[in-house]
Amino acid sequence: MSSQNELKQQELLEAEEQEGSRSGISGLVFVGCLLLGLAVGFLINNIVVGLIGGLGVGFLAMAAARYTTGSW
């Protein structure tokens, strides 16, 4: 009986660890889009437009990443 409880606790711990690693992806996607927008802004000699474009794309990509991982 106690081995079943230990097995269930181990499964719960593994599920929590997997959930934590998946939820951090959306933040990385956002920062990546922001930095790409900054690079595009430098290339077109208009940093403000690049940053605002990077923010917009970053928020959309972050929402898509959170939707696919299932964690809000």
C-alpha positions as a printed NumPy array, in Angstrom:
array([[  0.   ,   0.   ,   0.   ],
       [  2.76 ,   2.442,   0.885],
       [  4.638,   1.647,  -2.338],
       [  1.579,   2.761,  -4.315],
       [  1.509,   6.052,  -2.427],
       [  5.216,   6.576,  -3.05 ],
       [  4.73 ,   5.859,  -6.745],
       [  1.891,   8.383,  -6.978],
       [  3.982,  11.025,  -5.202],
       [  6.892,  10.377,  -7.571],
       [  4.582,  10.742, -10.595],
       [  3.232,  14.034,  -9.241],
       [  6.75 ,  15.384,  -8.705],
       [  7.759,  14.449, -12.246],
       [  4.645,  16.11 , -13.681],
       [  5.38 ,  19.331, -11.759],
       [  8.976,  19.381, -13.013],
       [  7.854,  18.975, -16.627],
       [  5.248,  21.721, -16.248],
       [  7.821,  24.145, -14.852],
       [ 10.204,  23.608, -17.745],
       [  7.466,  24.09 , -20.343],
       [  6.096,  27.315, -18.877],
       [  9.46 ,  29.11 , -19.108],
       [  9.592,  28.79 , -22.889],
       [  7.171,  31.643, -23.547],
       [  9.435,  34.152, -21.803],
       [ 12.393,  33.063, -23.917],
       [ 10.325,  33.415, -27.092],
       [  9.331,  36.944, -26.078],
       [ 12.894,  38.052, -25.357],
       [ 14.13 ,  36.479, -28.593],
       [ 11.569,  38.386, -30.649],
       [ 12.432,  41.607, -28.852],
       [ 16.133,  41.197, -29.619],
       [ 15.406,  40.336, -33.249],
       [ 13.298,  43.487, -33.477],
       [ 16.206,  45.498, -32.082],
       [ 18.528,  43.999, -34.701],
       [ 16.074,  44.839, -37.487],
       [ 15.813,  48.371, -36.103],
       [ 19.577,  48.772, -36.345],
       [ 19.543,  47.423, -39.911],
       [ 16.882,  49.867, -41.108],
       [ 18.32 ,  52.744, -39.048],
       [ 15.104,  53.13 , -37.051],
       [ 15.528,  51.493, -33.65 ],
       [ 12.15 ,  52.594, -32.247],
       [ 10.209,  50.957, -35.077],
       [ 12.243,  47.763, -34.699],
       [ 11.657,  47.594, -30.95 ],
       [  7.922,  48.217, -31.217],
       [  7.656,  45.611, -33.984],
       [  9.664,  43.179, -31.866],
       [  7.371,  43.782, -28.907],
       [  4.268,  43.15 , -30.986],
       [  5.612,  39.965, -32.523],
       [  6.988,  38.905, -29.145],
       [  3.62 ,  39.214, -27.415],
       [  1.904,  37.245, -30.182],
       [  4.586,  34.545, -30.134],
       [  4.447,  34.386, -26.329],
       [  0.682,  33.886, -26.453],
       [  1.091,  31.134, -29.051],
       [  3.779,  29.402, -26.979],
       [  1.647,  29.547, -23.855],
       [ -1.363,  28.252, -25.768],
       [  0.552,  25.264, -27.114],
       [  2.125,  24.392, -23.735],
       [ -1.216,  24.763, -21.977],
       [  0.022,  26.935, -19.108],
       [ -1.306,  30.443, -18.508]])
